[in-house]
Amino acid sequence: MQNNLIQDPDAVAQTIRDLVKRTGARAKNVVTAVPGPAVMIKKIHLPSNVDEANLDQQVMMEAGNAIPEHLDNVTLDYQVVGYTDREELEVLLVAVKKDIVNSYTSVIRDAGLVPAIVDVDYFALENMFELNYDVDETQVIGLVNVGARYCSINILRAGRSSFTGDIPVGGAEFSDVLMRSLGVSAEEAELLKAGGSTRDLSRDQIEAALTPAVQFLVEEIHRALSFYWRSDAEEPLSAVYLSGGTARTEGLARMLSDRLETPVEVADPLARVTLGRAVDADFVRKNAASLAVTVGLATRRAGDKT
């Protein structure tokens, strides 16, 4: 991957084919997601009396002003969120450059599958949360997915996304720190991040090596959330749910909770998910935190409007 584009499509297509064969998957339709940093998201307001027949035209007119890219170069979608306090229609615009979308859909087709839906990881997190947790519309919830190279952030207010953002820091930095500081391999670093053990390393050694990286990530998340607080300071976060492979890193949830002065817990994307009999349930549940985006995508069906 480079600049959100797949650089070696043949290798990716072959990896998908191998995965389908190895798992015995029979489905042909694929739901995938583009990364948040590749997406342009804007909110626009339209008159409340705009009729449904003219909604597409009105949205496209406003999108030309809101999206910093010629509309011929992007794939554009929108969703009506609701009404503002001033009784205006609030619409969420989502645009992605066509070459990025084509980069993903082409390798799916090359693998012999059918790209049915292209989502965004921000919104997949939202769907995962709605599936597994009771949504209290009086609360403001923060969803933070710590990926390998970046973190996705989605703030839900009244059960709907009100702020999205990302930071270019992820679990890869944690692995690099462990490899440099403790001389472990990449595989061992992944194990240590998740609370495992290897060689004769003590937990104190591991924590000492990880603490600077954890502190840096916590500060970056806090800085990203400051943009939300500037506009919605009257509604503080009620709770934050961490996901991603690095979410289980010892001390991360606790230090983030202290910094944000907000309860923080590791999300369980499988809390209300029933696993098939052919699934290695122990393995899947052990790695559940890594599956937040995946589970969110699995809730989607072709023809969905949300």
Buried (B, 14 or more C-beta within 10 A) or exposed (E): EEEBBBEEBEEBBBEBBEEBEEEEEEEEEBBBBBBBBBBBBBEBEBEEEBEEEEBEEBBEEBBEEBBEBEEEEBBBEBBBBEEEEEEBBBBBBBBBBBEBBBBBBBBBEBBEBEBBBBBBBBBBBBBBBBBBBEEEEEBBBBBBBBBEBBBBBBBBBBBBBBBBBBBEBBBBBBBEBBBEBBEBEEEBBBBBBBEEEBEEBEEEBBBEBBBEBBBBBBBBBEEBBEEBBEEBEEBEBBBBBBBBBBBBBBEBBEBBBEBBEBEBEBBBBBEEBEEEEEEEEEEBBEBBBBBBBEBBBBBBEEEEEE
